[in-house]
Amino acid sequence: MKSVFSSQTAQLSTLEVSDAEALAGDLFRRSFNADIPDFPKHFVFLASVAPGVSLTLGYLHYTRKDSIYLCGGMCVNTRILRYLSKDQRADIKQQGGVAIMMATSSLQQLTGHEAVFAHVGHTGSYRICMAKNFIDTQYDHLIVNWQEPLSDERKQELIEQANQYTPF
């Protein structure tokens, strides 16, 4: 599935891929000093800068666990941002930046779940998630975005479930 942003200066899209190594492997290794995960769901944020030429601006992944998703691995390729024109960078900034655009479009592509959890330790990632309606849980670094109205009891069950997998 693909989500495309309208822009007068570049086509920006969030694309779900089954294997993100070719598009985002190096970015993930630079960001986390680890290999990119080999499990779904992978989303890459691309900028088409010329016919047939796309640059990877960002990456994140989601893991499905029953009725929740665990979100992790968000990284932005600031090196590639430098290769975009001033107008392209201004356009991205006006829309909230790479991470906000990628989080927004990837969350919209998820279906059939009660909540999305993220485990964040980076202040910038935390602020981005909070801007996308995540809220704190009682566990350090574990935040949640409720996708459906749920009882307090069910919310706590899902928080406990997600906490079993931290960090992710």
Z-matrix of the N, CA and C atoms (Angstrom, degrees):
N
C 1 1.447
C 2 1.523 1 108.22
N 3 1.310 2 116.14 1 151.65
C 4 1.456 3 120.98 2 -174.83
C 5 1.512 4 109.58 3 -136.68
N 6 1.315 5 116.08 4 137.83
C 7 1.454 6 122.02 5 174.67
C 8 1.523 7 107.31 6 -118.40
N 9 1.317 8 116.19 7 124.83
C 10 1.467 9 120.84 8 -176.05
C 11 1.525 10 109.49 9 -113.89
N 12 1.317 11 115.56 10 137.08
C 13 1.460 12 122.55 11 177.35
C 14 1.511 13 108.45 12 -101.01
N 15 1.321 14 115.73 13 137.30
C 16 1.456 15 118.20 14 175.89
C 17 1.512 16 109.16 15 -80.09
N 18 1.274 17 114.99 16 137.56
C 19 1.446 18 122.07 17 -179.61
C 20 1.522 19 107.73 18 -153.43
N 21 1.304 20 115.80 19 144.51
C 22 1.456 21 118.34 20 177.87
C 23 1.523 22 111.32 21 -83.56
N 24 1.327 23 117.31 22 -11.42
C 25 1.454 24 119.12 23 -174.47
C 26 1.524 25 114.28 24 -113.64
N 27 1.325 26 119.24 25 -22.11
C 28 1.462 27 121.44 26 179.78
C 29 1.517 28 108.59 27 -162.62
N 30 1.321 29 115.63 28 152.46
C 31 1.457 30 118.88 29 173.34
C 32 1.519 31 107.61 30 -89.63
N 33 1.316 32 115.24 31 121.59
C 34 1.459 33 122.04 32 -179.36
C 35 1.517 34 107.89 33 -112.75
N 36 1.334 35 117.44 34 131.28
C 37 1.459 36 119.19 35 -177.21
C 38 1.521 37 110.95 36 -143.97
N 39 1.327 38 114.17 37 148.64
C 40 1.452 39 121.19 38 171.87
C 41 1.515 40 106.34 39 -106.92
N 42 1.306 41 116.28 40 122.10
C 43 1.445 42 122.00 41 -173.75
C 44 1.523 43 109.84 42 -120.49
N 45 1.335 44 116.62 43 128.63
C 46 1.459 45 120.10 44 172.77
C 47 1.518 46 108.02 45 -83.64
N 48 1.327 47 116.25 46 130.33
C 49 1.462 48 121.80 47 179.29
C 50 1.521 49 109.40 48 -128.40
N 51 1.318 50 116.52 49 152.62
C 52 1.464 51 119.77 50 -179.64
C 53 1.523 52 111.49 51 -79.86
N 54 1.319 53 117.31 52 -28.07
C 55 1.465 54 122.34 53 179.21
C 56 1.527 55 107.14 54 -136.73
N 57 1.316 56 116.76 55 115.92
C 58 1.464 57 120.84 56 -174.56
C 59 1.524 58 113.48 57 -98.73
N 60 1.317 59 118.00 58 3.11
C 61 1.464 60 120.72 59 -175.60
C 62 1.525 61 112.32 60 -55.28
N 63 1.312 62 118.11 61 -49.95
C 64 1.459 63 120.32 62 -175.95
C 65 1.525 64 112.22 63 -64.66
N 66 1.322 65 116.71 64 -37.81
C 67 1.465 66 120.43 65 -176.32
C 68 1.525 67 113.74 66 -85.47
N 69 1.337 68 117.50 67 -31.81
C 70 1.469 69 119.01 68 -171.11
C 71 1.523 70 114.45 69 -137.49
N 72 1.313 71 118.46 70 5.24
C 73 1.468 72 121.01 71 -177.96
C 74 1.521 73 113.38 72 -57.74
N 75 1.334 74 116.88 73 -48.57
C 76 1.469 75 120.27 74 -179.53
C 77 1.525 76 111.36 75 -63.97
N 78 1.326 77 116.68 76 -42.51
C 79 1.467 78 121.21 77 178.56
C 80 1.526 79 110.25 78 -59.65
N 81 1.323 80 117.53 79 -45.53
C 82 1.460 81 121.18 80 -179.33
C 83 1.533 82 110.70 81 -63.67
N 84 1.343 83 117.37 82 -43.58
C 85 1.471 84 120.25 83 179.29
C 86 1.529 85 111.21 84 -62.23
N 87 1.334 86 117.32 85 -41.48
C 88 1.472 87 119.75 86 178.07
C 89 1.526 88 111.29 87 -64.76
N 90 1.329 89 116.29 88 -36.29
C 91 1.462 90 120.87 89 -175.81
C 92 1.526 91 113.13 90 -78.69
N 93 1.343 92 117.12 91 -38.23
C 94 1.462 93 120.73 92 -171.39
C 95 1.534 94 114.48 93 -122.04
N 96 1.330 95 117.02 94 -0.07
C 97 1.458 96 121.46 95 -178.66
C 98 1.535 97 110.97 96 53.08
N 99 1.328 98 115.20 97 41.43
C 100 1.467 99 121.93 98 -179.82
C 101 1.526 100 108.26 99 -153.01
N 102 1.330 101 114.93 100 161.00
C 103 1.466 102 119.12 101 175.68
C 104 1.514 103 110.08 102 -72.83
N 105 1.320 104 115.40 103 150.28
C 106 1.456 105 121.43 104 177.94
C 107 1.535 106 108.30 105 -63.69
N 108 1.329 107 118.45 106 141.22
C 109 1.466 108 120.17 107 -179.63
C 110 1.532 109 111.59 108 -60.33
N 111 1.319 110 115.46 109 153.95
C 112 1.467 111 119.12 110 -179.71
C 113 1.524 112 111.98 111 -105.86
N 114 1.323 113 117.20 112 20.59
C 115 1.465 114 121.31 113 179.28
C 116 1.524 115 109.23 114 -116.26
N 117 1.351 116 115.93 115 154.98
C 118 1.476 117 118.67 116 -179.32
C 119 1.516 118 110.46 117 -74.59
N 120 1.221 119 119.09 118 166.74
C 121 1.433 120 139.37 119 -1.77
C 122 1.520 121 109.67 120 -99.49
N 123 1.306 122 117.43 121 130.44
C 124 1.455 123 122.50 122 179.12
C 125 1.526 124 109.31 123 -107.86
N 126 1.326 125 115.91 124 134.11
C 127 1.459 126 121.01 125 174.97
C 128 1.522 127 108.89 126 -125.44
N 129 1.325 128 115.66 127 131.45
C 130 1.459 129 121.02 128 175.03
C 131 1.528 130 108.00 129 -118.16
N 132 1.310 131 115.19 130 142.97
C 133 1.461 132 122.03 131 178.94
C 134 1.522 133 106.51 132 -105.62
N 135 1.324 134 115.84 133 119.93
C 136 1.456 135 121.69 134 -172.56
C 137 1.521 136 112.06 135 -117.44
N 138 1.324 137 115.16 136 148.90
C 139 1.463 138 122.25 137 171.33
C 140 1.521 139 107.39 138 -118.67
N 141 1.321 140 116.39 139 119.57
C 142 1.464 141 120.82 140 174.23
C 143 1.518 142 107.01 141 -83.73
N 144 1.316 143 115.47 142 113.81
C 145 1.464 144 119.56 143 -174.04
C 146 1.527 145 113.28 144 -104.69
N 147 1.323 146 115.90 145 -13.07
C 148 1.462 147 121.74 146 176.56
C 149 1.524 148 106.57 147 -161.80
N 150 1.310 149 118.06 148 162.15
C 151 1.469 150 118.81 149 178.92
C 152 1.532 151 110.89 150 -54.76
N 153 1.320 152 115.77 151 121.02
C 154 1.464 153 121.82 152 179.34
C 155 1.510 154 115.27 153 78.63
N 156 1.336 155 118.85 154 5.18
C 157 1.463 156 121.94 155 -178.98
C 158 1.519 157 109.89 156 -121.83
N 159 1.343 158 115.55 157 114.86
C 160 1.466 159 121.22 158 176.51
C 161 1.514 160 109.18 159 -122.60
N 162 1.324 161 116.02 160 141.84
C 163 1.458 162 122.49 161 178.27
C 164 1.519 163 109.17 162 -114.28
N 165 1.323 164 116.11 163 139.34
C 166 1.463 165 121.06 164 179.31
C 167 1.520 166 109.45 165 -81.81
N 168 1.340 167 115.53 166 117.32
C 169 1.464 168 121.53 167 178.87
C 170 1.525 169 112.24 168 -95.98
N 171 1.335 170 117.14 169 -24.05
C 172 1.459 171 118.60 170 -177.70
C 173 1.511 172 112.88 171 -165.51
N 174 1.336 173 114.44 172 170.56
C 175 1.460 174 122.04 173 -178.00
C 176 1.523 175 109.19 174 -152.28
N 177 1.337 176 116.44 175 147.63
C 178 1.459 177 122.88 176 166.08
C 179 1.520 178 108.43 177 -159.62
N 180 1.337 179 115.34 178 161.74
C 181 1.457 180 119.08 179 -179.55
C 182 1.520 181 110.87 180 -134.76
N 183 1.327 182 114.88 181 158.91
C 184 1.457 183 123.53 182 176.92
C 185 1.524 184 108.47 183 -129.52
N 186 1.314 185 115.79 184 140.50
C 187 1.456 186 121.93 185 174.44
C 188 1.517 187 107.74 186 -116.47
N 189 1.318 188 116.58 187 128.67
C 190 1.468 189 121.42 188 179.33
C 191 1.522 190 108.61 189 -86.22
N 192 1.322 191 116.29 190 129.04
C 193 1.465 192 123.84 191 174.38
C 194 1.521 193 106.81 192 -132.07
N 195 1.329 194 116.31 193 102.22
C 196 1.462 195 122.03 194 -176.92
C 197 1.530 196 110.02 195 54.37
N 198 1.328 197 117.76 196 -114.76
C 199 1.472 198 119.58 197 -175.86
C 200 1.535 199 113.37 198 -102.55
N 201 1.338 200 116.41 199 19.18
C 202 1.467 201 119.87 200 178.02
C 203 1.525 202 110.07 201 -128.98
N 204 1.328 203 114.65 202 161.06
C 205 1.455 204 121.60 203 170.16
C 206 1.522 205 108.23 204 -115.93
N 207 1.330 206 114.84 205 143.81
C 208 1.456 207 122.52 206 173.26
C 209 1.525 208 106.57 207 -108.86
N 210 1.311 209 116.32 208 122.43
C 211 1.462 210 122.24 209 -176.25
C 212 1.522 211 109.25 210 -103.48
N 213 1.318 212 116.50 211 134.31
C 214 1.451 213 119.28 212 178.44
C 215 1.517 214 112.00 213 -159.29
N 216 1.306 215 114.64 214 178.20
C 217 1.454 216 121.29 215 172.87
C 218 1.507 217 116.55 216 71.77
N 219 1.334 218 117.77 217 19.21
C 220 1.468 219 118.37 218 -178.71
C 221 1.524 220 109.82 219 -66.76
N 222 1.326 221 114.64 220 127.66
C 223 1.457 222 119.41 221 175.18
C 224 1.529 223 109.35 222 -147.43
N 225 1.322 224 114.72 223 148.04
C 226 1.464 225 122.35 224 -178.00
C 227 1.520 226 108.39 225 -119.17
N 228 1.303 227 115.65 226 136.15
C 229 1.451 228 121.97 227 -178.49
C 230 1.527 229 110.07 228 -90.91
N 231 1.328 230 115.66 229 85.09
C 232 1.467 231 120.13 230 -178.69
C 233 1.523 232 111.56 231 -65.81
N 234 1.321 233 117.29 232 -24.92
C 235 1.474 234 120.09 233 177.57
C 236 1.524 235 110.58 234 -63.00
N 237 1.316 236 116.59 235 -42.46
C 238 1.465 237 121.18 236 -178.77
C 239 1.525 238 110.63 237 -71.42
N 240 1.317 239 117.70 238 -33.99
C 241 1.470 240 119.79 239 178.17
C 242 1.519 241 110.90 240 -54.68
N 243 1.317 242 116.86 241 -34.40
C 244 1.466 243 121.02 242 -179.25
C 245 1.527 244 112.69 243 -64.42
N 246 1.335 245 116.31 244 -23.66
C 247 1.464 246 120.14 245 -179.18
C 248 1.521 247 113.16 246 -84.53
N 249 1.309 248 116.72 247 -10.18
C 250 1.460 249 120.16 248 177.97
C 251 1.518 250 109.44 249 -80.77
N 252 1.298 251 115.35 250 156.91
C 253 1.466 252 119.15 251 179.09
C 254 1.534 253 109.59 252 -69.85
N 255 1.314 254 114.38 253 164.17
C 256 1.460 255 120.23 254 177.35
C 257 1.524 256 110.32 255 -58.99
N 258 1.331 257 117.49 256 -40.87
C 259 1.462 258 121.38 257 178.73
C 260 1.526 259 111.65 258 -65.11
N 261 1.326 260 116.96 259 -40.12
C 262 1.465 261 120.37 260 178.38
C 263 1.529 262 110.82 261 -63.96
N 264 1.331 263 116.81 262 -44.76
C 265 1.473 264 120.26 263 178.97
C 266 1.531 265 110.59 264 -64.15
N 267 1.322 266 117.37 265 -39.41
C 268 1.471 267 121.15 266 178.39
C 269 1.527 268 110.38 267 -64.48
N 270 1.323 269 116.19 268 -39.02
C 271 1.465 270 121.18 269 178.75
C 272 1.533 271 110.71 270 -63.23
N 273 1.319 272 116.45 271 -44.69
C 274 1.474 273 121.24 272 178.28
C 275 1.522 274 110.12 273 -63.75
N 276 1.314 275 116.60 274 -44.62
C 277 1.468 276 120.20 275 179.43
C 278 1.527 277 111.12 276 -61.45
N 279 1.319 278 117.11 277 -40.98
C 280 1.465 279 121.32 278 -179.75
C 281 1.525 280 111.07 279 -61.98
N 282 1.335 281 117.79 280 -30.47
C 283 1.460 282 121.92 281 -179.89
C 284 1.534 283 112.51 282 -89.78
N 285 1.334 284 117.44 283 7.49
C 286 1.454 285 121.06 284 175.13
C 287 1.509 286 115.25 285 107.84
N 288 1.307 287 118.10 286 -8.94
C 289 1.458 288 122.00 287 179.80
C 290 1.524 289 111.52 288 100.07
N 291 1.313 290 115.02 289 166.21
C 292 1.464 291 121.95 290 -176.40
C 293 1.524 292 111.73 291 -57.56
N 294 1.313 293 117.67 292 -50.01
C 295 1.465 294 120.27 293 -175.05
C 296 1.526 295 112.10 294 -63.08
N 297 1.317 296 117.60 295 -43.60
C 298 1.470 297 120.84 296 178.61
C 299 1.521 298 110.50 297 -63.61
N 300 1.326 299 116.84 298 -45.00
C 301 1.463 300 119.96 299 -179.44
C 302 1.526 301 111.02 300 -63.38
N 303 1.322 302 116.43 301 -42.32
C 304 1.461 303 121.15 302 -179.81
C 305 1.528 304 110.88 303 -67.27
N 306 1.324 305 117.57 304 -43.39
C 307 1.470 306 120.71 305 178.68
C 308 1.523 307 110.71 306 -62.94
N 309 1.316 308 116.40 307 -45.25
C 310 1.465 309 120.79 308 -179.77
C 311 1.517 310 111.56 309 -58.93
N 312 1.303 311 116.14 310 -52.22
C 313 1.467 312 119.43 311 -174.71
C 314 1.520 313 112.47 312 -71.11
N 315 1.321 314 118.66 313 -35.16
C 316 1.470 315 119.26 314 179.29
C 317 1.527 316 110.54 315 -71.65
N 318 1.317 317 118.72 316 -39.84
C 319 1.469 318 120.86 317 177.07
C 320 1.528 319 110.83 318 -60.40
N 321 1.322 320 116.98 319 -36.98
C 322 1.464 321 121.07 320 179.58
C 323 1.524 322 112.05 321 -66.82
N 324 1.315 323 117.18 322 -22.64
C 325 1.461 324 121.00 323 -177.56
C 326 1.531 325 113.11 324 -88.77
N 327 1.326 326 117.91 325 -8.03
C 328 1.464 327 121.11 326 178.20
C 329 1.523 328 109.29 327 -84.69
N 330 1.321 329 116.77 328 143.29
C 331 1.462 330 120.12 329 -179.45
C 332 1.535 331 110.50 330 -138.24
N 333 1.343 332 114.95 331 158.95
C 334 1.454 333 121.86 332 170.77
C 335 1.513 334 115.64 333 65.43
N 336 1.324 335 117.49 334 46.10
C 337 1.464 336 120.45 335 -178.71
C 338 1.529 337 109.89 336 -142.59
N 339 1.331 338 114.74 337 161.13
C 340 1.462 339 120.21 338 -179.80
C 341 1.522 340 112.95 339 -93.27
N 342 1.332 341 116.25 340 -28.27
C 343 1.462 342 119.28 341 -175.53
C 344 1.521 343 110.39 342 -159.93
N 345 1.336 344 114.25 343 157.51
C 346 1.460 345 122.26 344 170.93
C 347 1.519 346 106.45 345 -120.39
N 348 1.322 347 115.81 346 128.85
C 349 1.455 348 121.78 347 178.36
C 350 1.521 349 109.76 348 -111.40
N 351 1.306 350 115.89 349 147.27
C 352 1.462 351 121.78 350 173.73
C 353 1.519 352 107.81 351 -132.28
N 354 1.317 353 115.31 352 146.89
C 355 1.455 354 121.82 353 175.16
C 356 1.517 355 105.81 354 -115.04
N 357 1.328 356 116.20 355 106.52
C 358 1.460 357 120.20 356 -172.93
C 359 1.524 358 111.53 357 -121.55
N 360 1.310 359 114.10 358 137.37
C 361 1.452 360 120.38 359 175.34
C 362 1.516 361 111.45 360 -120.59
N 363 1.303 362 116.74 361 -15.75
C 364 1.458 363 123.15 362 -179.06
C 365 1.527 364 109.11 363 -88.27
N 366 1.314 365 117.29 364 128.63
C 367 1.466 366 122.41 365 -176.87
C 368 1.525 367 111.94 366 -57.87
N 369 1.324 368 117.31 367 -42.22
C 370 1.457 369 120.52 368 179.91
C 371 1.523 370 111.87 369 -63.59
N 372 1.329 371 117.14 370 -42.80
C 373 1.470 372 120.69 371 177.73
C 374 1.515 373 110.84 372 -64.23
N 375 1.306 374 116.09 373 -38.82
C 376 1.464 375 120.59 374 178.38
C 377 1.527 376 110.59 375 -60.65
N 378 1.337 377 116.76 376 -47.26
C 379 1.469 378 120.63 377 179.70
C 380 1.532 379 111.48 378 -61.84
N 381 1.313 380 116.33 379 -39.58
C 382 1.470 381 120.26 380 178.99
C 383 1.524 382 110.11 381 -63.47
N 384 1.311 383 116.92 382 -46.18
C 385 1.466 384 120.37 383 179.18
C 386 1.531 385 111.09 384 -63.00
N 387 1.310 386 117.28 385 -40.94
C 388 1.467 387 119.94 386 179.19
C 389 1.535 388 110.52 387 -63.00
N 390 1.319 389 116.44 388 -33.61
C 391 1.463 390 119.88 389 177.43
C 392 1.524 391 111.60 390 -69.51
N 393 1.315 392 117.35 391 -18.03
C 394 1.466 393 122.41 392 179.81
C 395 1.531 394 110.63 393 -104.12
N 396 1.320 395 116.53 394 28.28
C 397 1.471 396 123.78 395 173.41
C 398 1.520 397 115.26 396 70.24
N 399 1.305 398 117.42 397 25.00
C 400 1.461 399 119.86 398 169.17
C 401 1.518 400 107.62 399 -78.59
N 402 1.327 401 116.55 400 154.75
C 403 1.466 402 121.73 401 175.40
C 404 1.529 403 108.65 402 -133.68
N 405 1.308 404 115.26 403 158.45
C 406 1.462 405 120.83 404 179.14
C 407 1.522 406 111.07 405 -69.49
N 408 1.322 407 115.35 406 152.57
C 409 1.462 408 122.26 407 168.20
C 410 1.525 409 106.41 408 -111.43
N 411 1.318 410 116.85 409 -177.32
C 412 1.459 411 119.54 410 179.23
C 413 1.534 412 112.32 411 -75.48
N 414 1.327 413 117.43 412 -6.95
C 415 1.463 414 121.00 413 -178.77
C 416 1.522 415 110.31 414 -99.87
N 417 1.332 416 115.44 415 136.81
C 418 1.463 417 120.49 416 178.28
C 419 1.524 418 110.07 417 -56.36
N 420 1.294 419 115.92 418 132.99
C 421 1.461 420 125.04 419 174.77
C 422 1.527 421 114.79 420 72.73
N 423 1.321 422 120.10 421 -7.68
C 424 1.463 423 122.12 422 -179.62
C 425 1.521 424 109.21 423 -96.36
N 426 1.334 425 115.44 424 118.56
C 427 1.457 426 121.29 425 -179.69
C 428 1.525 427 109.05 426 -125.08
N 429 1.332 428 116.15 427 161.70
C 430 1.461 429 120.34 428 -174.24
C 431 1.519 430 111.27 429 -139.67
N 432 1.317 431 114.27 430 148.24
C 433 1.463 432 123.03 431 172.21
C 434 1.524 433 105.85 432 -121.46
N 435 1.328 434 116.91 433 106.81
C 436 1.462 435 121.00 434 -179.21
C 437 1.513 436 109.35 435 -73.40
N 438 1.312 437 116.63 436 131.91
C 439 1.453 438 121.94 437 -177.74
C 440 1.522 439 112.86 438 -102.30
N 441 1.318 440 116.25 439 -15.13
C 442 1.461 441 121.86 440 -179.72
C 443 1.521 442 108.49 441 -140.44
N 444 1.338 443 117.26 442 155.22
C 445 1.467 444 118.86 443 173.33
C 446 1.531 445 108.60 444 -68.58
N 447 1.318 446 116.13 445 127.76
C 448 1.466 447 121.63 446 -176.69
C 449 1.521 448 109.84 447 -134.57
N 450 1.319 449 115.61 448 154.05
C 451 1.464 450 119.72 449 174.82
C 452 1.527 451 108.84 450 -69.61
N 453 1.321 452 116.01 451 158.52
C 454 1.463 453 120.20 452 177.37
C 455 1.526 454 110.72 453 -59.60
N 456 1.309 455 116.64 454 -36.51
C 457 1.472 456 120.98 455 179.46
C 458 1.532 457 110.56 456 -63.93
N 459 1.333 458 117.06 457 -45.41
C 460 1.464 459 120.81 458 179.73
C 461 1.521 460 110.71 459 -66.07
N 462 1.320 461 116.76 460 -39.45
C 463 1.467 462 119.55 461 176.96
C 464 1.521 463 110.80 462 -58.75
N 465 1.327 464 116.62 463 -44.68
C 466 1.456 465 120.00 464 -179.36
C 467 1.529 466 111.50 465 -64.85
N 468 1.325 467 117.20 466 -37.64
C 469 1.474 468 120.97 467 176.42
C 470 1.530 469 110.29 468 -59.68
N 471 1.324 470 116.06 469 -44.77
C 472 1.455 471 119.75 470 -178.32
C 473 1.529 472 111.75 471 -69.98
N 474 1.315 473 117.38 472 -36.52
C 475 1.471 474 120.77 473 175.88
C 476 1.526 475 109.71 474 -61.64
N 477 1.320 476 116.81 475 -44.86
C 478 1.480 477 120.51 476 179.35
C 479 1.530 478 110.24 477 -63.44
N 480 1.321 479 116.84 478 -40.07
C 481 1.455 480 120.95 479 178.61
C 482 1.538 481 110.12 480 -61.69
N 483 1.328 482 116.53 481 -49.71
C 484 1.467 483 120.27 482 -179.02
C 485 1.519 484 111.42 483 -62.84
N 486 1.318 485 117.56 484 -38.18
C 487 1.451 486 121.61 485 -178.14
C 488 1.532 487 111.94 486 -63.00
N 489 1.314 488 117.24 487 -24.36
C 490 1.479 489 120.29 488 178.30
C 491 1.525 490 112.12 489 -64.21
N 492 1.310 491 116.58 490 -23.67
C 493 1.464 492 121.14 491 -174.07
C 494 1.522 493 113.75 492 -99.35
N 495 1.326 494 118.35 493 -3.76
C 496 1.461 495 119.56 494 -175.00
C 497 1.527 496 111.01 495 -70.05
N 498 1.326 497 117.87 496 149.36
C 499 1.460 498 125.21 497 -11.12
C 500 1.523 499 110.99 498 -78.08
N 501 1.295 500 116.74 499 152.42
C 502 1.471 501 121.23 500 177.31
C 503 1.505 502 110.47 501 -133.29
